[in-house]
């Protein structure tokens, strides 16, 4: 057993991330992120949101999302969900088929009504997560009768470098600064095999002991970091990873 909230908070602070930055990356509102760290799960709309947000938030911080969901289930969801199903299947012999059909119809109707209420509350509620349904309210309505084709929006490069580093083949010492070698230190230490750290900044300076042991992803794509001796230093921007001298 471990403390769910404290471990999430420590992982976020270790990577010097604030709530607005995490909210922008995960699309989870800051008040729900804070509730997860304070283990105030009753603030969230329901258990489904708690489990989904726990998995998304922990994996964004480089943690094992399933481990956090399992810990939440063991501590906050009482009983064995499978036991009633086994009992019902073994006691089904001798029941009246007509009564069972009526029960099934009533259950299906109740599920349909509950689903409709959830969808309505999800879509129109002012205090529910806005991550599943895209907001098209900012798009201008199409002009009636206009034959001019709409211009396709230009693709722009991401304004920030979302970098994740994973110990794929072994351990490696690493140091990360914001902007340049003289910028604020974001991380310093040995990244163990199997561990992942993430950074989200417009520009990063990274000093690496053994680049060959690490796997780098920049804005969702795998990038190669050439091994130029120990240590190897690179400059990371939203578009590329560029080797630089250690004094840059």
Phi and psi in degrees as a GROMACS rama.xvg file:
@    title "Ramachandran Plot"
@    xaxis  label "Phi"
@    yaxis  label "Psi"
@TYPE xy
-139.286  164.264  UNK-2
-80.716  112.939  UNK-3
-62.8926  -53.5193  UNK-4
-64.3271  -45.5775  UNK-5
-63.2339  -39.7388  UNK-6
-68.7286  -34.9484  UNK-7
-66.0693  -44.2336  UNK-8
-63.7389  -43.1284  UNK-9
-63.8412  -38.9389  UNK-10
-66.0543  -38.9786  UNK-11
-67.5039  -45.626  UNK-12
-67.0294  -33.3898  UNK-13
-63.2626  -30.7209  UNK-14
-96.9904  9.08388  UNK-15
50.0053  49.5576  UNK-16
-103.74  142.133  UNK-17
-108.072  168.011  UNK-18
-62.7469  -44.1261  UNK-19
-58.8635  -37.1072  UNK-20
-67.4864  -42.207  UNK-21
-68.4214  -37.7108  UNK-22
-61.314  -41.7403  UNK-23
-64.1097  -36.4997  UNK-24
-79.9471  -37.5373  UNK-25
-100.161  -13.1115  UNK-26
65.1459  23.4966  UNK-27
-106.271  128.697  UNK-28
-60.7449  148.696  UNK-29
-60.0753  -35.9589  UNK-30
-67.8603  -29.2394  UNK-31
-77.1582  -35.2249  UNK-32
-61.7012  -43.4619  UNK-33
-65.9737  -36.7632  UNK-34
-64.8571  -37.0634  UNK-35
-63.7891  -42.9037  UNK-36
-68.8405  -30.0611  UNK-37
-89.5406  -0.0731572  UNK-38
56.271  34.2638  UNK-39
-95.9249  69.1216  UNK-40
-69.4862  -18.6269  UNK-41
-70.6077  -13.3897  UNK-42
-72.1295  -28.3558  UNK-43
-76.6323  156.701  UNK-44
-61.3375  -30.7252  UNK-45
-176.522  176.605  UNK-46
-64.1497  -33.3805  UNK-47
-62.0035  -42.546  UNK-48
-67.2304  -39.3864  UNK-49
-58.9246  -47.6671  UNK-50
-66.1299  -43.2235  UNK-51
-64.6103  -43.2191  UNK-52
-68.3222  -39.0563  UNK-53
-59.4012  -46.0112  UNK-54
-63.9316  -46.8992  UNK-55
-63.567  -46.8762  UNK-56
-65.8018  -46.9124  UNK-57
-65.5077  -39.8397  UNK-58
-69.1163  -32.2852  UNK-59
-63.4054  -34.1009  UNK-60
-83.1678  3.50179  UNK-61
85.0451  19.1404  UNK-62
-103.588  174.033  UNK-63
-85.7863  103.886  UNK-64
-61.7382  -40.2812  UNK-65
-64.4683  -34.4814  UNK-66
-61.4274  -40.0001  UNK-67
-71.7229  -38.0659  UNK-68
-64.6987  -43.0434  UNK-69
-63.1425  -40.4143  UNK-70
-64.7583  -39.9615  UNK-71
-63.6782  -43.9333  UNK-72
-60.5702  -42.3777  UNK-73
-70.092  -27.3297  UNK-74
-98.9829  -29.2786  UNK-75
-120.295  -7.23502  UNK-76
-115.136  103.406  UNK-77
-75.7064  155.905  UNK-78
81.8235  169.919  UNK-79
-104.831  114.455  UNK-80
-67.7629  -20.9346  UNK-81
-86.9221  -20.7029  UNK-82
-60.4233  -47.1724  UNK-83
-58.5597  -33.6988  UNK-84
-66.792  -42.1484  UNK-85
-65.3207  -40.729  UNK-86
-63.6305  -41.2672  UNK-87
-67.5662  -34.6541  UNK-88
-72.4309  -33.5325  UNK-89
-79.3539  -24.1556  UNK-90
-97.798  12.5596  UNK-91
-75.261  -21.6972  UNK-92
-65.3231  132.906  UNK-93
91.1696  -0.399635  UNK-94
-77.872  156.206  UNK-95
-78.6399  118.662  UNK-96
-58.0853  -36.3362  UNK-97
-66.3221  -40.7935  UNK-98
-65.6309  -41.8831  UNK-99
-61.7907  -39.917  UNK-100
-61.9137  -41.6279  UNK-101
-64.1486  -41.058  UNK-102
-63.1242  -41.7858  UNK-103
-62.6032  -43.5821  UNK-104
-62.331  -43.4585  UNK-105
-63.396  -41.3135  UNK-106
-63.9216  -42.1706  UNK-107
-63.8485  -39.8836  UNK-108
-64.173  -41.4114  UNK-109
-63.8923  -40.7971  UNK-110
-63.4613  -41.5173  UNK-111
-62.2774  -43.3091  UNK-112
-64.9883  -43.2538  UNK-113
-62.7045  -40.9582  UNK-114
-62.3318  -43.1449  UNK-115
-62.5101  -41.6809  UNK-116
-63.9956  -40.6285  UNK-117
-63.5597  -43.2762  UNK-118
-62.9303  -43.5839  UNK-119
-64.032  -45.182  UNK-120
-65.0902  -37.2749  UNK-121
-65.7753  -39.6381  UNK-122
-82.8991  -36.662  UNK-123
-111.232  -8.06883  UNK-124
-69.24  139.009  UNK-125
-82.1509  -12.6128  UNK-126
-122.211  32.5304  UNK-127
-116.027  158.772  UNK-128
-59.5215  142.732  UNK-129
-111.034  31.9431  UNK-130
-93.6243  -21.781  UNK-131
-91.8695  -32.6173  UNK-132
-109.783  116.594  UNK-133
-64.9725  148.572  UNK-134
-97.4774  114.325  UNK-135
-103.396  11.8556  UNK-136
-68.2551  -22.2618  UNK-137
-82.5204  -7.73416  UNK-138
-85.3027  132.525  UNK-139
-67.9762  143.54  UNK-140
-65.8295  147.831  UNK-141
-68.4494  137.339  UNK-142
-70.4054  129.537  UNK-143
-67.7389  127.669  UNK-144
81.4414  -0.639262  UNK-145
-78.1973  133.057  UNK-146
-101.243  -2.16731  UNK-147
-76.2949  121.565  UNK-148
-65.4048  142.423  UNK-149
-69.0311  139.673  UNK-150
-75.0277  135.702  UNK-151
-73.3641  134.635  UNK-152
-64.6449  141.422  UNK-153
-73.6566  139.102  UNK-154
-77.2593  129.783  UNK-155
-117.321  149.433  UNK-156
-69.586  145.377  UNK-157
-59.7903  141.78  UNK-158
-76.9625  -15.2527  UNK-159
-128.25  152.349  UNK-160
-93.8838  108.077  UNK-161
-93.9223  100.421  UNK-162
-109.032  129.622  UNK-163
-120.615  136.823  UNK-164
-124.378  126.59  UNK-165
-122.912  136.011  UNK-166
-74.6795  87.1983  UNK-167
-81.0617  -43.1403  UNK-168
-113.319  -4.88748  UNK-169
163.772  -174.833  UNK-170
-77.9344  155.246  UNK-171
-157.599  135.582  UNK-172
-72.5069  143.463  UNK-173
-151.675  146.804  UNK-174
-134.876  131.47  UNK-175
-127.36  132.719  UNK-176
-125.278  151.011  UNK-177
-80.9956  123.079  UNK-178
87.133  -63.2263  UNK-179
-153.702  -178.702  UNK-180
-62.5024  -25.0292  UNK-181
-91.973  -1.11218  UNK-182
-75.9826  178.23  UNK-183
-63.1855  133.513  UNK-184
-74.1444  124.621  UNK-185
-99.9829  -28.8567  UNK-186
-158.502  141.295  UNK-187
-151.622  126.282  UNK-188
155.167  -172.799  UNK-189
-97.9578  120.159  UNK-190
-84.3875  114.067  UNK-191
-74.8756  155.887  UNK-192
-59.7532  132.203  UNK-193
90.1315  -10.9159  UNK-194
-91.6339  156.507  UNK-195
-135.868  137.712  UNK-196
-123.642  148.945  UNK-197
-128.301  147.151  UNK-198
-136.724  147.787  UNK-199
-140.225  92.4105  UNK-200
-142.628  158.223  UNK-201
-62.1641  -29.3988  UNK-202
-157.825  139.986  UNK-203
-133.579  145.544  UNK-204
-112.932  124.704  UNK-205
-125.314  128.738  UNK-206
-112.337  124.255  UNK-207
-125.087  136.583  UNK-208
-79.3397  -48.8177  UNK-209
-133.217  84.8553  UNK-210
-58.3096  -31.5459  UNK-211
-64.7141  -19.9025  UNK-212
-85.4611  -9.67613  UNK-213
-111.865  154.129  UNK-214
-116.881  131.055  UNK-215
-114.013  134.534  UNK-216
-124.848  127.717  UNK-217
-118.072  115.214  UNK-218
51.0105  42.6819  UNK-219
90.9952  -7.47807  UNK-220
-116.631  147.63  UNK-221
-73.8785  132.726  UNK-222
-124.419  149.775  UNK-223
-95.5135  136.666  UNK-224
-116.463  109.545  UNK-225
-65.3447  142.602  UNK-226
-86.7973  106.215  UNK-227
-109.252  37.356  UNK-228
96.7425  175.779  UNK-229
-112.471  122.202  UNK-230
-88.4379  165.071  UNK-231
-109.371  133.797  UNK-232
-118.806  140.406  UNK-233
-135.912  156.524  UNK-234
-111.889  125.648  UNK-235
-109.35  123.039  UNK-236
-120.126  172.423  UNK-237
-58.1301  -21.321  UNK-238
-101.186  -31.2165  UNK-239
-156.457  168.864  UNK-240
-114.792  120.779  UNK-241
-118.839  124.43  UNK-242
-65.157  140.43  UNK-243
-138.283  169.434  UNK-244
-76.8452  154.987  UNK-245
-63.2014  -18.9341  UNK-246
-91.4502  -2.89413  UNK-247
